[in-house]
Amino acid sequence: MTQFTEVRSPYEFLIRWNQDSTISGAHVGFLETVLRDGEVLTQKQNNVESVAMGLQEGFPLSDILDQVLIDALILIETVKAEIETVKSENAILQAENATVKAEVEKSKLENATLKAEIETLKVVEVKVETETV
């Protein structure tokens, strides 16, 4: 009796990079093989499938790469998100810092104005005292 077997095996692993050398996506292609009594009857390449890079949806990367690499990709995604959060917080703090600096400069100007007024009042006071004597 003839025995037919279907085998799906990875055929190619495609990775695309952004201009800044970060990975923008990955796909895996499979080869579908039909065997008749252990001999190749047909083979065809299937369409590629998106690969789950880190936390993304897609073909399980664990079927292709070691868990250590997967953990590293997840960590990279997590760190990138944390960096973006820190950048946003930094922008807010810089804006607040600029506001505080402007308020300090305004206070310095008001202080200088008040000192000038005090000096003017001292002169007027001395003048008044000398006129009354």
Helices and strands as residue ranges (DSSP letters): E 4-17, E 23-36, E 39-45, E 49-50, G 61-63, H 67-132
